[in-house]
Amino acid sequence: MALSSEQTHCEAPVQPWTLIQGWVKPDAAAFWRNQLEESVGWQQPIVKVYGRQHPVPRLTAFLAETGVRYRYSGTQHTGSGWPEWFVPLLEEVQQTCSCNFNGCLLNLYRHGDDRMGWHADDEPEIDQSAPIASLSFGASRDFQLRHRRETGNKTSLSLADGDLLIMQSGCQQSWQHCIPQRKKIRTMRVNLTFRRFEMPVHF
Ligand SMILES: O=C(O)CCC(=O)C(=O)O
């Protein structure tokens, strides 16, 4: 019986991401961490899980070009334009990733109890032909990935202050990721995921 190429090769799945450690230098990272903590309108959305309402275990915000729409944590968010102070950071990320990102989801983990469960950023409004760039400031946190075909096999990256992780196009279709709880961590972390959204079509 002929074996398919998948059966004959049994290769580990390719890892479609690139981690650039220290992409933002420490002084600039301290500046951005403070700026983000103070200038962003952080919120703690409430989500319904098994019929009960729970606050999500972290703070969130959404910045985007006017008109970009994104539904997360049960709520529809609409971009109202990039704040001026944010543009220099956005432009650096766009240049490194060669991608004209039009939205950014921000997460603030106040301490190690704050976390994010397993998921993929594969919602229909995200342009899956574009990369997703994840920029971290503050406390180092483990970022775990697992392939959808091998969910018992986890890869863990430590994302530290100033690190830029680029998840290439296609990553979200095959891989999931999470930020697990780490009880011993007492300091905060801010993470920005830059994304390219499809613009709504108006008739
Ligand atoms: O905080 C992180 O590094 C991950 C954020 C994330 O998974 C997301 O925004 O979808």
The ligand as a Gaussian input file, in Angstrom:
#p B3LYP/6-31G(d) Opt

LIG

0 1
 O        0.065000      38.206000      25.680000
 C        0.481000      37.533000      24.756000
 O        1.666000      37.365000      24.507000
 C       -0.527000      36.821000      23.871000
 C       -1.662000      37.675000      23.447000
 C       -2.613000      36.900000      22.593000
 O       -2.585000      35.706000      22.533000
 C       -3.615000      37.597000      21.829000
 O       -3.712000      38.837000      21.896000
 O       -4.378000      36.921000      21.112000

